[in-house]
Amino acid sequence: MSDLITLTEAAAIQIKKMIKENGEEGANFRFSINGGGCSGLSYGMSLDHEKSEKDTFFEQHGIGVVVDEETAPIVAGTVIDYKQSLMGGGFTIDNPNALVSCGCGSSFRTAKVAGTPEDC
């Protein structure tokens, strides 16, 4: 199976740094979708030591990546990057399935999944 999402090298470096700084050696990077946000869905990223048989697991740049079965079709083809600017750094998410995105960049909806929109 091909990887559902792509972590850029910059994103992988930042995730490895977070794993080390938080004493989470052996943790995987979990990418998920939650209801809410201005457009109905929001992204979730966490460090996780658990994975279930309903999760898709793969490795990129030496990082274990976990995506649950409900999230997988919504994020297929997504690229996660890490950008540094004068205002600081942060992850960017380029999801080809997102039809509408909020100005904050962390909320979206797809053609098939509207989520549960909230006020900004």
Helices and strands as residue ranges (DSSP letters): E 6-7, H 9-21, E 28-35, E 41-48, E 55-60, E 63-68, H 72-75, E 79-85, E 88-94, E 98-101, E 107-110
